[in-house]
Amino acid sequence: LETETFRAKAQRTDSDFIRDRRLPLKDLVLLLLNNMTSSIEHELFRCIPEQEIPVSAAAFCKQRDKLNPEALAYLNHLMVNQVPERPRNGLRWLAIDGTTLTLPNHISTRQVFGLTANAKRPQARVSQLLDLSSKVTLDVQISPLGIGERALAQRHADVCKPGDLILADRGYSGAAMYQYWYDREIDFCIRVPISQSHPYYQFYCSGQTEQEITLPECSRPVRLVRVPLEADEDEVLVTSLLDQEQWPAEHFKDIYFARWGIEEDYKTLKSRLQIEQFSGKKVQAVLQDIYATVIHKNIVALACQCAQHQVDGQTKKTSI
């Protein structure tokens, strides 16, 4: 936080953060990472109580106006790149999913995100790429509602690499999407709506457990796998994992169920961390808060894992 590199990324203009202030860049960022859900005055007193001359809410707002929100996205990438990978069966399991956030009704948020018909407040579409082993968000994308989930999913590709397995719901199915992941040598397992394509429906009606097919818009074959559900229904998954010995069909129920971790992660962001409880109304403040909440959640997830490792180690020693 005190490096020249981070300061350069945090600046919106060349004159930002070059003078000593009572609220320097480092303290400003740490304050934002503290999950600010109450009044600014209360958060300032709680986080910086020892100053003889307290930082005012106006001074805080003036300082945060200088902060480029993308600096927080950069900070998150720096952090998650230090997290050790924990592959399963040779692959790093990742989930992609999106949600919508209701934003403050400010002229800047309306200009950037728009206002849909009959809506009283702007909304943003948020997509995240979650590491299902570490529970850490590797990447988050924020856009107006006019940009679809698939387009945002493709923006996550810069963080993905060969050896990754993407788990996604039916909104991310389609031959063009499979080809996109194939082109990057990234594996995938995606639920498909049976009515979306005749080959899916034909496979569903056939009663087969699995089948390898070729789709018109995809240069490589995909594997369809039937997964039985409890309510006398079946779901169909499409995957690039063609090796039936390494990836037996009966394992795909557990593989796809792992995707539920991203649903729980959104519950944490929205209910526990109150990501829609923004500390400012301007679009810059909104973006800062979203990125800061994701970083806060990631730090907590990593701390919980460290604590769990210690508990597991003590339990093992006790049992021995």
N, C-alpha and C positions, 0 to 999 in steps of 0.2 A: 504493500500500500504506500510505501514511502519511496519507491523507486521512480526514476525519471521516466521509465517506460510506461508505468501505470499512470503517472501524472499526464503524460502526453495523450494517452487514450481517454483520460477523464475530461480533458479540456474540450469545451465547445468552441472557445476562441483562444488565441495565443496568450491573451492576458489573464486567463483564468488560473487560479490557484498558484500564483507566483509570489504573492505577498503573505506575510504571517498574519493569521487571523485567530480569533479566539476559538473558531471552529475550523481547524485545518482539514484538508482532504481526508486524511486517515480517520479522524474522529467522525467526520460526516458519513463516511462509508460504514464504519462500525455502528453508528447510530441507525442507519438504514437497515443494516443486517439484523438489528435487534427486534425485528417483527413489530413495527410501530402500529399498534391498533388503538391506542388511546390518544388523547390530545397531545399536540406537539409540546406544549408547555410541560405536561406531565412526563413525557418521554425524555425531554432535555434534563429535567430535574433528576429523574431516575438514573440516567446514564452518565450525566456529567454533574454530580452533586457538589464536587469540591471546589469549583471555581468561585473566586471572590466576587467577580462580576459575571453573573450568569448569562448564558447565551439566550438571546430572545428568540421568539418564534419567527419574527421578521428576519433576523439575521440568518436563521436556519434556512428559511425559504429562499433568501437571496443567494446563499451558498449552493443550495441544491439546484437552483436554476443554471448554475455553471457546469453541472455534472452531466456528462454524456452517458445516457443509460447503457450504451453498448459496452462501456468500461466494466459494468457489472457482469454482463454476459461473458466478457473476456476473463474476468476474475473467476467465474464459475468453471470455464474451460481449463484454466490453470489448475484449479483445485482437483477436478475430476480426473485430469490426466495423471495425477499422482496416486490414484486409487488402484491397488493391485487388481488385476482381472481374476475372476473365479469361473473359468469355463466349466460347462457341463457337457459330458460326452464329446469333448473336443471343441465346443462352440461357446461363444459368449451370447447368452440369451438376452435379447433386448425387446422391449415392447414400445409400440407407437400408438398413441391415441390423442384425441383432441377434445376440447371443451370450449364453452363460451363464458366470458366474463362480462358482467354488467359494469359499465364505467361511469364516473362522474359526468354530469351533463355540463360540460364546459365547451366553449367555442373551439378550443384547440383539439379536444377529443372528437368533436363532431367533424372537424375538418379532416382529421386523419382517418377516423374509423367510420364516419358516416352515421346516418340515422335512418333505420329502416322504417317502413310505413307503419303507422300507429304506435311506434316505439317512443317512449318518453326519455329514454337514456341510450347513449351509444353502447354498442357491444363489440367485443374483440374476440377473435378466434385464437385459441392458444393450442399449440401442439407440443408434446414433449416426447423425448426419447429416453426411456428409463432402463437402466441396468437392473434386471430382475434379481440378480444375486446380491448386489450391494445396496439396492433400493435408492440409488443415486441417479438424479436426472442429469444425463450427459449433455443434453441440448434442449433448448426451449425456443420456439418460434412464435411470434405474435403478429397478427395481421387483421385487417378488416374481414367482416363476414363474407365479403365477395370472393375471397380467396379460399378455395376448398381444402379439405383435409389432405387429399392426395398431393396437392401442390406443396403443402407444408411438409408432408412426409418426405418428399424428395429433397427438401432443404436440409433434412437431417443427414443426408447421405455423406456430407463432408466429414461427419464424425464417425461414420460406420466404416468398416474395412472387411476384407476377406477373413472368414473365421467367425463372423457374426451371424446370428439367427434372429430374424425379425418376426415377432408375433404380432398379429393385428386382427382386428375385427372385420366384419363384412364390408364396411365402408372403404376398405383399402384393397378390395379384390378387383381383378380385371387383368387381361392379358398384357396390356401396355405396362401395367405396374409390375407384373412378374418380369417382363423383359428389362425394365429399369433396374431391378435388383440383380438379375442375371448379368447384365452388362458390367456391373461392379463386383461380380463374384461374391455376392452376399446372399446367404440362404434365407428362406422365408417359410412361414407357416401361417396361412391366412384362412379364416372362415369365409365361405362363399354363400351368397343367397342362391338357393336352388333354382329360383326362377330367373336368375340373371342370364343364364346361357343354357342352350339346349344340351350340350355335353354334361353339364352339372346335373340337370334334371334326368337325363337318360341314365347317368350313373346311379343317381338316387333310386330310381325305379327298378334298376337291375338287381338290387339286393346284394351286390358285390361288396366286399370289405375294402378293397382298394383296386385302383386301376391307373395305369400310366397312359396319358393322352398328350396330344400335341394340339395347341390352339393356333388359330390363323395368325394372330398378331405376335406370337411368341416363337422365337427361333429354336428354343430348346423344350424338351418335354417336361411336363409337370406330373405330379402324382396326386391323385384324388384318394382321400382316406375317409371312410365312414366312421363316425364316432357315435356310439349309442348314448343317449341321454336317459335319465330316470323316468321321464314322463312318456314312455313309449314313442319317443321321437328320436330321430337321428340328425346329426349335423354333419356337414361335409367340409373337409379342410382341403386346401390345395397347398402343396409344398414342393420345394426344390430338393428335399431330402429323398433321393430315389433309392438309396441303398436299403433294401428291406431287411438285411441282416443286422446292420448297425442301428437302423431305425424301424423296429417292428411296428406294425399297424396298431397293436394293442397299447403301445406307449403314447400314442398321440393324444389321448384324452388328458393325460397328466401334462404333456407338453403344452397343449393349448390352454389348459386350466391355469398354468403359470402366468398367462397374460392378465389374470385378474389382479395381479399386483399393481398394475397401473391404474385400475379403477379405485383401489384402496388408496393409492397415492393421491389421486385427485380429491378423494374424500378428506384426506389429511390437509391438503392445501386449502380447500374451501371451508371445511367445518372447523378444524382445529386451529389452523393458522390464519383463517379469515382473510384470504388473499384479496377478496373484493372490498375489504375495509381499507380503502386507500387513505394515505396520509396527506394527499394533495389532490387538487382538481385538474391541474394542467396535464397535458399529455406526457411531458417529460417526467413528472412525478409519478404518474400511473405506470410508465414503463420501468422506472427505477424500483417501484414497489414490487412489481411482478418478479423482476430478476432477483431482487433482494430476498423475497420470500422463498424462492426456489433455492437460493444459496443457503438460507437459514435452515430449510428442510434438509438439505444435503448434509450440512454440518451435524445436525441432530442424528441423522441416519448413521453417519460414520461413527459418532460418539457412542451410539447404542451398540453398534457392532463391536467396538473396542471393549465396552463393558461386558457384552455377552461372552467374548473370548476369555476375559478374565474369570467370569463366573464358571464357564465350562472348564477352564483350567483348574480352578479350585475344587469343582465337583469331581473331576477326574482324580486329583490328588487324594481327596477324601475317600473315594471308593477304593483306591489302591491301598 
